[in-house]
């Protein structure tokens, strides 16, 4: 099958990441990185390409994407994959050197921060990194030299100096070679520089702030000014990633699931550095819960295959037998293995990143052209239509106890979601919480435009909410004399579990029997879930906008101070709106006459 670039690009993330281009046999053709994946991948399928690039693109059968937290992380992952896979279209370096490090010797009283390449860390000092390039190391060294005035000369030069060099004159070195700084103070500056390279610049800033205040109290204003300058420079410093913390070893399993599709992503982190991601699309024929399914996957991943087990296994869902699995893995690996889903800090970021990758892979699977075609064909057969439907529209209503009611219209065609055709409808003039009237208003506004030729008519109209909404939709279609649209209603099951929905064709008396594994039902569930998500997003935006604009602002003689007193006294705007005239007059600064004005303004 020819690779559908347009369909693929419609689901690709705009985040940084790494992509692998595969041929028909699953072999990797090319590995690349991108600051914005969607823009970079689109460039291969649009515009002018040279002959060699065109030849590679012509061989693409699939593209695998791994989302990362930053472009730098994408670069490191790209190099790791190139080294492992050696794709034919990548530049392959024969020397295969390791990444460069920042080196701090522990054998010198005044150590320098040095650039060093090493295949493995030795016991002669501290190695910070690895860094993605030699340029990144030199940039870091220059910044640390500027902020903390760490020397950068060779030991042989240092040993034979009798007076400060030019670096001291331009305030890039504290001249330890001629004892202009004590060994203790120099070591403090080196430690601060190392901490910054390890991403602990905020802690360094706090220490420098305390030192600045102490120097100021001692009337040493020159020293205080130097600390102040360091603090200002550190505030502009971007924290460095990928330092060797010797504690960040974990595999992160994330599960994403939608009707008819399941994806699991496994991210591997070693020494605090993302090494790569694996994506699995297992079949869930037994309809296991996410917790049990992840338990099975983790068990097979380590106990059934020769995988190296890290000290920590993080999952997106709590496992059914986490402690049992932890004990089994610990025994298998001969070391303590922690299995958990409750994480914070940088581990929570890894967990979120794994979920992002799982969702991305799932979106690509759902948008697969062959799968979409199968679902549309199955829906045609289930409805007994002469032709395959080309366009589906689904409507849903969202509100909070009648507040900020919004209707959504979501459109699917055989290419998947057509987000450019999505619409929100602000519902006005209906009773709070009256979903039937809200659905009637949204459908009337939409179908009138279709009747007048101002919008494309769908082949199938789907309403979420059950029999009442379905009857309202039939009434609107009848009133506007539209008979060419097939009408479906979707009602949630008693347990609201996916697969137990009731689907009605045209009338509540005509239920449509669909197997939970039916591709037709999966398509209906997909567009229903998307309309629900889009309706909630519109409702929240409308609600938040309304709550940011207080109606008290429009009342004469009620300025910021009186508004603040009113809101504080009644605990919010709703309390003010419910208050009587007498209660309003009890608020400090509100007279009886003003209370009357406020009450009339709020209640008419």
C-alpha positions in Angstrom: 0.0 0.0 0.0 1.3 3.5 -0.9 2.2 5.6 2.2 -0.5 8.2 2.7 1.5 11.3 3.7 -1.4 13.6 4.0 -3.2 11.3 6.4 -0.1 10.7 8.5 0.7 14.5 8.8 -2.8 15.2 10.0 -2.0 13.4 13.3 1.6 14.2 13.9 2.5 16.1 17.0 4.1 19.6 16.8 6.4 18.8 19.7 10.2 18.1 19.4 11.1 14.5 18.7 12.7 11.9 16.6 11.3 10.1 13.5 12.2 6.8 11.8 11.4 6.2 8.1 10.8 2.6 7.3 10.5 0.6 4.1 8.0 -2.1 3.3 10.1 -4.8 5.1 10.3 -2.7 8.3 13.9 -1.7 7.9 14.9 1.8 8.9 15.8 4.0 6.0 16.5 7.2 7.9 16.5 8.6 11.4 16.0 12.3 12.0 15.3 14.9 14.7 13.1 17.9 14.7 12.2 20.9 16.8 8.7 20.7 15.4 7.9 17.2 14.1 5.0 18.1 12.0 6.7 20.9 10.2 9.9 18.9 9.6 8.1 15.8 8.3 5.8 17.9 6.1 8.9 19.2 4.3 9.6 15.7 2.9 6.2 15.6 1.2 5.9 19.2 0.0 8.0 21.5 -2.1 11.1 20.8 -4.1 13.4 17.9 -3.1 16.7 16.7 -4.6 16.8 13.5 -6.5 18.3 11.4 -3.7 15.8 12.6 -1.1 13.0 11.9 -3.6 14.3 8.4 -4.0 14.3 7.8 -0.2 10.8 9.3 0.1 9.6 6.9 -2.6 10.6 3.9 -0.5 8.8 5.0 2.7 6.1 2.6 3.8 5.7 3.9 7.4 7.1 6.6 9.7 7.6 6.0 13.5 7.7 9.0 15.8 9.0 9.5 19.3 8.1 12.7 21.1 10.8 14.2 23.4 10.8 17.0 25.9 13.3 19.2 24.0 15.2 19.4 20.8 18.4 18.6 22.6 16.9 15.4 24.0 15.8 14.6 20.4 19.3 15.1 19.2 20.7 12.6 21.8 18.0 10.1 21.0 18.7 10.5 17.2 22.4 9.8 17.7 21.6 6.8 19.9 19.3 5.3 17.2 21.7 6.0 14.4 24.5 4.3 16.3 22.2 1.3 16.9 20.4 1.0 13.6 22.9 2.5 11.1 20.3 3.6 8.6 21.6 3.7 4.9 20.5 7.3 4.4 22.1 8.7 7.5 25.7 10.0 7.7 27.6 7.3 9.6 30.9 8.2 11.3 33.4 5.3 11.5 35.3 6.5 14.6 32.1 6.1 16.7 33.4 8.4 19.5 31.4 8.9 22.7 29.7 12.1 23.5 31.9 14.9 25.0 31.9 15.7 28.8 32.9 18.5 31.1 35.7 17.2 33.3 36.6 18.4 36.8 39.9 16.9 38.2 40.0 15.9 41.9 43.9 15.9 41.8 44.4 19.6 41.7 43.8 22.2 44.5 42.5 24.7 41.8 40.9 22.5 39.2 39.7 23.8 35.8 36.5 22.9 34.0 37.8 21.0 31.0 36.4 19.6 27.7 37.1 15.9 27.5 36.0 13.0 25.3 36.1 9.5 27.0 34.8 6.1 26.0 34.2 5.4 29.7 34.4 7.4 32.9 37.7 7.0 34.8 38.4 7.5 38.5 40.4 10.7 38.1 37.6 13.2 38.7 34.0 14.1 37.8 32.5 13.7 34.4 29.5 15.9 33.7 27.4 15.0 30.7 27.3 13.6 28.1 26.5 16.6 26.0 25.1 16.4 22.4 28.1 18.2 20.8 31.5 19.7 21.5 29.9 23.1 20.8 27.4 22.5 23.7 30.3 21.8 26.1 32.3 24.8 25.1 29.3 27.0 25.4 28.7 25.7 28.9 32.4 26.2 29.9 32.3 29.8 28.6 29.2 30.5 30.6 30.6 29.0 33.8 33.9 30.9 33.3 32.0 34.1 32.9 29.8 33.7 35.9 32.1 32.0 38.4 35.5 33.0 37.0 36.9 29.5 36.8 40.3 29.1 35.2 40.6 27.5 31.8 44.4 27.3 31.4 46.5 24.2 31.2 48.1 22.9 34.4 51.6 23.5 33.0 50.7 27.2 32.3 49.1 27.5 35.8 52.2 26.2 37.5 54.5 28.8 35.9 52.5 32.1 36.2 53.9 34.9 38.3 51.3 37.5 37.5 47.6 37.4 36.4 46.9 36.9 32.7 44.4 38.7 30.5 41.6 36.5 31.6 41.8 38.1 35.1 41.8 41.5 33.6 38.5 40.9 31.7 37.0 39.3 34.8 36.9 35.8 33.4 39.3 34.3 36.0 39.9 34.9 39.8 43.7 34.4 39.3 44.2 31.4 41.7 47.6 31.0 40.0 49.0 33.9 42.0 46.8 33.3 45.1 44.4 36.1 44.5 41.7 33.8 45.8 41.9 31.2 48.6 41.6 27.5 47.8 38.3 27.3 49.9 36.7 30.2 48.0 37.8 28.8 44.6 36.5 25.3 45.5 33.1 27.0 46.4 33.0 28.6 43.0 33.8 25.3 41.3 31.1 23.5 43.3 28.6 26.2 42.3 29.6 25.8 38.6 29.2 22.0 38.8 25.8 22.4 40.5 24.6 24.6 37.7 25.8 22.1 35.1 23.8 19.5 37.0 20.6 21.6 36.6 20.7 22.9 40.3 21.1 26.5 39.4 18.1 27.5 41.6 19.8 26.1 44.7 23.0 27.9 43.7 21.0 31.1 43.4 19.6 30.7 46.9 23.1 30.3 48.3 24.4 33.3 46.4 21.4 35.4 47.6 22.3 34.5 51.2 25.9 35.4 50.6 25.0 38.7 49.0 22.8 39.6 52.0 25.6 38.7 54.4 28.2 40.7 52.5 25.8 43.7 52.4 25.3 43.5 56.2 29.1 43.4 56.6 29.3 46.6 54.5 31.3 44.8 51.9 29.4 46.3 49.0 31.9 45.3 46.3 31.6 41.6 47.2 27.8 42.0 47.5 27.7 43.5 44.0 29.7 40.6 42.6 27.2 38.1 44.1 24.3 40.2 42.7 25.8 40.0 39.2 26.2 36.3 39.5 22.5 35.9 40.5 21.4 38.0 37.6 23.4 35.9 35.2 22.1 32.7 36.7 18.5 33.8 36.2 19.2 33.8 32.5 20.9 30.4 32.5 19.0 27.6 31.0 19.3 24.5 33.0 21.4 21.8 31.4 19.9 18.3 31.0 21.3 14.9 30.6 23.8 15.0 33.5 24.9 11.8 35.0 23.0 11.6 38.3 23.6 7.8 38.6 20.0 7.5 39.9 17.7 8.1 36.9 17.3 4.5 35.6 13.7 3.6 34.8 11.4 2.1 32.2 8.1 3.9 31.8 5.0 2.0 30.5 2.1 4.1 29.3 -1.2 2.7 28.0 -3.6 4.7 25.8 -6.9 3.1 24.8 -9.9 4.1 22.6 -12.7 2.1 21.1 -11.1 -0.4 18.7 -7.5 0.7 19.4 -4.9 0.1 22.1 -1.3 1.4 22.3 1.5 0.9 24.8 4.7 3.0 24.8 7.8 2.0 26.7 10.3 4.8 27.4 13.8 3.8 28.6 15.7 6.3 30.7 19.3 5.6 31.8 21.4 7.9 33.9 18.7 10.5 33.6 18.9 10.4 29.8 16.1 9.3 27.4 17.5 6.5 25.3 14.5 5.7 23.2 10.9 4.4 23.0 9.2 1.2 21.9 5.6 1.1 20.8 3.4 -1.9 21.1 -0.2 -2.5 19.7 -1.3 -5.6 21.5 -4.7 -7.2 21.0 -7.0 -7.1 23.9 -9.3 -10.0 23.0 -10.3 -10.6 26.6 -11.2 -7.0 27.2 -8.9 -6.7 30.2 -8.9 -3.5 32.3 -5.9 -1.2 31.7 -4.5 -2.1 35.1 -4.6 -5.8 34.4 -3.4 -5.5 30.8 -0.4 -3.4 31.8 0.4 -6.0 34.5 0.5 -8.7 31.8 2.6 -6.6 29.4 5.2 -5.7 32.1 5.4 -9.3 33.2 6.0 -10.6 29.6 8.4 -7.7 28.8 10.9 -8.6 31.5 10.2 -12.2 32.5 9.5 -13.6 29.0 12.3 -11.8 27.2 16.0 -11.0 27.9 15.5 -7.3 28.8 17.7 -5.5 31.2 15.6 -4.5 34.2 16.2 -1.0 35.6 15.9 -0.1 39.3 12.5 1.5 38.7 9.5 0.6 36.6 6.9 3.4 36.2 3.4 2.8 34.8 0.6 5.1 33.7 -2.0 3.0 35.6 -1.7 1.3 39.0 -1.0 -2.4 38.4 -3.2 -5.2 39.7 -0.4 -6.9 41.6 2.3 -4.3 41.8 4.0 -5.7 44.9 3.9 -9.2 43.6 5.4 -8.1 40.3 8.0 -6.0 42.2 9.1 -9.1 44.2 9.3 -11.3 41.1 11.3 -8.8 39.1 13.6 -8.2 42.1 14.3 -11.9 42.4 14.8 -12.2 38.6 17.3 -9.3 38.5 19.0 -10.0 41.8 18.4 -6.4 43.0 15.6 -4.4 44.4 13.1 -3.3 41.7 10.5 -0.7 42.4 7.2 -0.8 40.5 5.0 2.3 40.9 2.5 4.6 39.2 2.7 7.3 41.9 5.6 9.6 41.0 6.5 13.2 41.3 9.0 15.7 39.9 11.1 14.6 36.9 9.7 11.1 37.1 6.2 12.5 36.7 7.5 14.3 33.6 8.8 11.0 32.2 5.4 9.4 32.9 3.6 12.3 31.1 6.0 12.0 28.2 5.3 8.3 27.9 1.6 9.0 27.8 2.1 11.6 25.1 3.9 9.0 23.0 1.2 6.4 23.6 -1.5 8.9 22.6 0.5 9.9 19.5 0.9 6.3 18.4 -2.8 5.6 19.0 -3.9 8.6 17.0 -1.7 7.4 14.1 -3.3 3.9 14.4 -6.8 5.3 14.4 -6.1 7.5 11.4 -4.7 4.6 9.4 -6.3 4.8 6.0 -7.0 1.1 5.7 -8.6 1.0 9.2 -10.8 4.1 8.5 -11.9 2.5 5.2 -12.8 -0.7 7.0 -14.9 1.2 9.6 -16.8 3.3 7.0 -17.5 0.1 5.0 -18.8 -1.7 8.1 -21.0 1.3 8.9 -22.4 1.2 5.4 -23.3 -2.5 5.8 -24.7 -2.1 9.3 -27.1 0.7 8.1 -27.9 -1.1 4.8 -26.8 1.9 2.7 -26.3 1.6 -1.1 -23.1 3.7 -1.0 -20.3 4.2 1.6 -21.0 7.4 3.6 -18.6 10.2 2.8 -19.4 12.6 5.7 -20.5 12.2 9.3 -21.5 15.0 11.7 -22.0 14.5 15.4 -23.7 16.9 17.9 -23.3 17.0 21.7 -24.3 19.5 24.5 -22.1 20.6 27.4 -22.8 22.8 30.4 -22.3 23.0 34.2 -25.7 23.0 35.9 -27.1 25.0 33.0 -24.2 27.6 33.0 -22.5 28.5 29.7 -24.3 25.9 27.6 -22.4 25.1 24.4 -23.2 22.6 21.5 -20.5 21.0 19.4 -20.5 19.8 15.8 -17.7 17.4 14.9 -17.2 16.3 11.3 -15.5 13.1 10.0 -14.9 11.9 6.5 -13.0 8.9 5.1 -9.7 10.8 5.9 -10.7 11.0 9.6 -11.5 14.1 11.6 -12.0 17.3 9.6 -11.1 19.8 12.3 -11.4 22.8 10.1 -15.1 22.0 9.8 -15.7 21.7 13.6 -18.1 24.2 15.0 -19.2 25.5 18.4 -22.8 26.9 19.0 -23.4 29.2 22.0 -26.9 28.3 23.3 -29.0 31.3 24.3 -32.6 31.8 25.4 -33.3 28.3 26.7 -34.0 27.2 30.2 -30.9 26.2 32.2 -30.2 22.5 31.8 -32.7 21.9 29.0 -30.6 19.7 26.8 -33.5 19.0 24.4 -34.1 22.7 23.7 -30.3 23.3 23.4 -30.0 20.4 20.9 -33.0 21.8 18.9 -31.4 25.3 18.7 -28.0 24.0 17.6 -29.4 21.6 15.0 -31.8 24.2 13.6 -29.0 26.7 13.2 -26.8 24.1 11.5 -29.5 22.5 9.3 -30.9 25.9 8.1 -27.4 26.7 6.6 -27.4 23.3 4.9 -31.0 23.9 3.6 -29.9 27.2 2.2 -26.8 25.7 0.5 -24.4 27.5 2.9 -22.9 24.3 4.3 -22.2 20.7 3.1 -24.8 18.2 4.1 -23.7 15.1 6.0 -24.6 11.6 4.9 -25.2 10.6 8.5 -26.2 12.9 11.4 -25.3 11.5 14.9 -26.7 13.0 18.1 -25.3 12.1 21.5 -27.7 11.8 24.4 -30.3 9.1 23.6 -33.9 8.9 22.7 -35.0 12.5 23.7 -32.2 14.1 21.6 -33.0 11.7 18.7 -36.7 12.7 18.7 -35.7 16.4 18.8 -33.4 15.9 15.8 -36.2 14.1 13.9 -38.5 17.0 14.6 -35.9 19.6 13.3 -35.3 17.5 10.1 -39.1 17.2 9.6 -39.7 20.9 10.1 -37.0 21.9 7.6 -38.2 19.2 5.2 -34.8 17.4 5.0 -35.1 13.7 4.2 -31.7 12.9 2.6 -29.8 12.6 5.9 -29.6 9.3 7.9 -30.1 9.9 11.6 -28.5 8.0 14.4 -28.8 8.4 18.2 -26.3 7.2 20.7 -27.3 6.5 24.3 -24.8 5.4 27.0 -25.2 2.1 28.7 -26.2 1.7 32.3 -22.6 1.4 33.4 -21.4 4.0 30.8 -18.8 1.5 29.6 -17.6 1.6 26.1 -19.2 -1.1 24.0 -22.5 -1.1 25.9 -24.0 1.9 24.1 -27.4 1.7 22.5 -27.5 3.0 18.9 -30.9 3.9 17.3 -31.6 4.4 13.6 -34.0 7.2 12.8 -36.4 6.5 15.7 -36.1 5.2 19.3 -38.2 2.2 18.2 -35.5 1.0 15.8 -32.4 -0.1 17.8 -29.3 -1.0 15.8 -27.7 -4.2 17.1 -23.9 -3.8 16.9 -21.3 -6.1 18.3 -18.9 -4.4 20.7 -16.0 -5.5 18.4 -17.8 -4.1 15.3 -15.7 -1.5 13.4 -18.9 0.4 12.7 -19.5 0.8 16.4 -15.9 1.9 16.9 -16.4 4.6 14.3 -19.5 5.8 16.0 -17.8 5.8 19.4 -14.8 7.6 18.0 -16.8 10.5 16.6 -19.1 10.6 19.7 -16.0 10.8 22.0 -14.5 13.6 19.8 -17.8 15.6 19.9 -17.9 15.2 23.6 -14.3 16.4 24.0 -14.9 19.4 21.7 -18.1 20.3 23.5 -16.4 20.3 26.9 -13.6 22.4 25.5 -16.0 25.0 24.2 -18.1 25.0 27.4 -15.0 25.6 29.6 -13.8 28.4 27.4 -17.2 30.1 27.5 -17.6 29.5 31.2 -14.1 30.8 32.1 -14.7 33.9 29.9 -18.0 34.6 31.7 -16.4 34.2 35.1 -13.6 36.6 34.2 -16.1 39.3 33.5 -18.0 40.3 36.7 -21.5 41.8 36.1 -20.7 44.1 39.1 -18.3 46.1 36.8 -21.3 47.6 35.0 -23.0 48.9 38.1 -22.6 52.7 38.8 -20.8 53.6 42.0 -19.5 50.0 42.5 -15.7 50.4 42.0 -12.9 47.9 42.6 -13.0 48.3 46.4 -16.7 47.8 46.7 -16.6 44.8 44.3 -13.9 43.3 46.4 -15.9 43.8 49.6 -19.0 42.3 48.0 -17.2 39.2 46.7 -15.4 38.7 50.0 -18.6 39.1 52.1 -20.7 36.7 50.1 -17.9 34.3 49.0 -18.2 35.0 45.3 -20.5 36.4 42.5 -23.1 33.7 42.9 -23.5 34.7 46.6 -24.0 38.3 45.6 -26.6 37.4 43.0 -28.6 35.4 45.6 -28.4 38.1 48.3 -31.5 40.2 49.2 -31.5 44.0 49.4 -31.1 43.9 53.2 -28.2 41.5 53.0 -26.5 43.7 50.4 -26.8 46.7 52.7 -24.9 44.8 55.4 -21.7 44.9 53.4 -19.3 47.6 54.6 -19.4 50.6 52.3 -22.8 49.7 50.8 -25.7 52.0 51.7 -29.3 51.0 51.4 -29.7 53.1 48.3 -26.7 51.5 46.7 -27.9 48.1 47.8 -31.2 48.8 46.0 -29.2 49.8 42.8 -27.1 46.6 43.0 -30.1 44.4 43.5 -32.0 45.9 40.5 -29.0 45.7 38.3 -28.6 42.0 39.0 -32.2 41.0 38.9 -33.8 43.6 36.6 
